[in-house]
Amino acid sequence: MIRVEGIRKVFKKGTIDEKVAIAEISLHCRKGDFITVIGSNGAGKTTLLNLVAGTFTPDEGEVLIDGTRVTHLPEHRRARYLGRIFQNPLVGTAASMTIEENLAMADLRGRPRGLRWGVTKSRREFYRDILKMLDLGLETRLKDSVSLLSGGQRQSLTLLMATLSLPKLLLLDEHTAALDPRTAQTVMKLTQSIVRENNLTTIMVTHNMVQAIRCGNRMIMLHEGRIKFDIEGEEKAALTVEEVVRRFGAELKDEALLC
């Protein structure tokens, strides 16, 4: 499904500030895998997502989606394959546009738009139906500007937008970290529901150890740009925070991981 083969990324190469962000990583994601990624600050978590998404190009290695090499495809060309949500709720939506306009843009991701595009009556009804699942009352506010929404409402809308076209891969970059605990729990519950119902292949970076253990079917720890472990199935289901700390405590330098 998604294959990362021997990728390596070095920033500021040849200078005194040279940083090996990804030393060498190979990762094979099966259809429907929900992989949580943990690691201390600087471990390479977000860099890994950026390499998969096309934000960065690896110095070595390949990225393949459904057997197609996309290693050198720019970020906008990979949009047809990927959905991504960032930590900042303001990033994933266009504040000056309405809720329905944002959904329509997401609906057309990766497809030619021409000079004329708009929201048809049938699509508007569809948007109302999917917004109802958020249970936030947004289905009655389609004409409202997104700038009027709270952080939690915007992140929930971003989640719908990122998954509207059922991407080959959903990338979640600490997408609940900037929300208050109650809202974060709501967004995480919605995330799990959407991923499960649509069998979406997902990679989620998180600093929350409990979240990493409870969500998904696989968990990966990165340390100094390498995969330290890849646990799945019953072994992952049986994990506790205490067990992870005991087995891999040397790499858990960031106290946020223990939240």
N, C-alpha and C positions, 0 to 999 in steps of 0.2 A: 504493500500500500504506500507507505511513506518510508523512504530509505535515506539515511544519512551515512555516507561511506567515507571514513577516514578524513573528516574535515579538520582543518587547522586555521586559526586566525590569530595574527600578531598585529598589534597596534604600535604605531611609532617605531616601526622596524628600523634598526640601524642607529638608533639614538640612545642616549642614556636613560630615556624614559620608556624604552621598549617593554611591552607587556604582552606576554603570551596569554591571550584570553581563552582560547580553545587550543589545547595541546594536541589532542587527537581524539576524535569521537566518532564512533559508528553506532547507529541506532536504527533499528527496524521496528516500525509501528504497524501492527496489524489493523485491519479494518475493525473499528469499534473499540480499539484500545483507548483507555482514559489514563494517561500517564501524568502523575504529579511529579514535579521536579523541585528538590530542595537543595540547599547548599548555602554556605556562608557568603557574605558580601564579597564580590570579586571572584566567585567560583566559576562564573561563565554562564549563568542561567539565562539572562536576557540576551546575551550575545548569541547563544544557541538559537533562541527564537528568531533573532534578527537574521541569522544565516539561513534559516529555513524560510523565512518570509521574503528574503531578497533585499532587506535593508542593507546588509553587508554581503560581500562576495567572499567566499573562503579563499585563503591563499593556496590551500591544497584540498583535495577531496571533491566529492560530488553530492548533490541533493537530487533525489528522484521522487516524483509523484506519479503513482500508477505506471511505473516503468519509464516515464518521460523525464529526461534530464532537464532540470530547470535551474541548474547551478548558476548560469550566467543570465538568466532572465531577470530583468529589472522588477522592482517591487510592484509596479502597477500592472505588469504583465502576469504576475502571479495571483492577482486579486481574484481571478476566476476560480482558483483552486482553494483559496484560504479565507478564513474569517479570523479576525484578531481583535482582542479587547485589551486595552491598556489599564494601568493603575489609575490614571487620572480620568474621572468621569467626563471631563470636558473634551477629551480628545476624540472620542468615537462618534460624535454627532456634530451637525452644523447648527450652531446656536441661532443664527439669523433665519433659519428655515423652520417651517412648521413640522409637527410630528409626522403628518402624512407625507410631506415632501421628503423628509429624512428616510422614511420607510420605502418610498418610491425609488429613491437613489440607490438604496441597498438592494432593492428588487432588481434593478438593472445592472448591478455590479458585473463587470466582465462582459457585458453585451453592448453592441453599438446602440447609441441613443438617438442619433440623428439631430436635426435642428429643432424638432418639436417633440416634447414629451410631457406627459401630465398624468394625473391620477384619474383613472376611469371609475365609474360607479361600482363596477364589480370588484375592482382592486380595493376601493375604499371600504367596502363591506368586509373584504378579506382582512384588511388591516384592523378593523374594529374587532373582528373575531379573535385574532391573535393577541391583540392588546388586552382582551378580557382575561386572558390567562395570568396576566401580571397582577390582577386584582388591585390595581392602583387608580382605577377610574379614568385612565388615559383614553379609553375607547370613546369617551364623550368629549375629548379635547383635541381631536385631529387637526383642527385649524389653529391651535395654540402654538406659539413660538416655543421651541425647545429651550430657549433661554429662561423660560418661566419655571422649568422643572427643577426639582431638588437633585442633589448628587445621586441619590439612590434611584430616583426615577430615570435619570439620564443613563445610568449604568444598566438598568434593566432594559431600557429602550435599545441601548447599544448591543446588548446580548441578543435581542430579537433581530436586530439589523444584521449582526454578524452571522447569524444562523439561518436567515430567511431563505437563502438560496441553497441550503444544505451543502456547505463547503466540504471538500475532500479532507480538510484538516482545520480544526479550530484551535487557535493559539490564545491562551489566557495568561496574561502577564501581571500577576498579583492584582487581579481585577476587583478584589473586594478589600484591598488593604487600606484604601483611602476612605472607606465608609465606616460609620459607627457600627458597633457590634450587632445591633438588632437588624439594621439594614443589610449588613454584610451577610448575615445568616439567611435573610430572605433571598438575596441575589444568588447565594451559593445553592440554596435549595432549588431555585428556578433553573440554575445552570445544570444541576444534576438531572433534573426532570427533562430538559430539552435534549441534553446529550443522550440520555437513556432512550427516550422515545424515538429519536431519529438515528440512533446507533452511530453517532458522530465520533470520528477519530479525533482525540483531543490531547493536547499537551498543556498542562497548567503549571506555571511557576508560582510557588507560594513560599512565604516565610513562616507560615503557620504549620507547625509540626502535626498538630491534631487534625487539621484540615487535610494535610498531605496523606495521613494514614487512613482517614475515614473515606476519602473520595477516591474514585477510580479503582482500576484493577491492577495497576503497576505503579511503583514508586522508584524514582531514580535519585541518587545523590551525586551531585557534582562537587569536585574539589580540585582547585587549581587547573581547571579546564579539562578534567578527565572524569569519566563515570566511575565512581567508587563502588557503587552497587546498583543492581537492577532487580527489584523484588516484586513478585506478582502472585496472584492466586491466593491459595490458603496461607502461604507464608506471610503475605502482606496483611491478610485479614486478621492474623493472629498477633500482629505487631502492636506494641504499646510505645508511648513516648519514652518510657524508662528503658525499654529494650533497645530502642534505636540509640539512645544516649550511651548505654552501656557498650554496645557493639561498635559504635562509630563516633564516640565522644570526642576523639582527637580532632575530628574535622568540624565539630559543631562549635565554632568560635563565636558565632553571632547569637546573642541571647534571645533575639526575636524568634529564633527557630523553636524555642522551648515554650512559646506561648500556647 
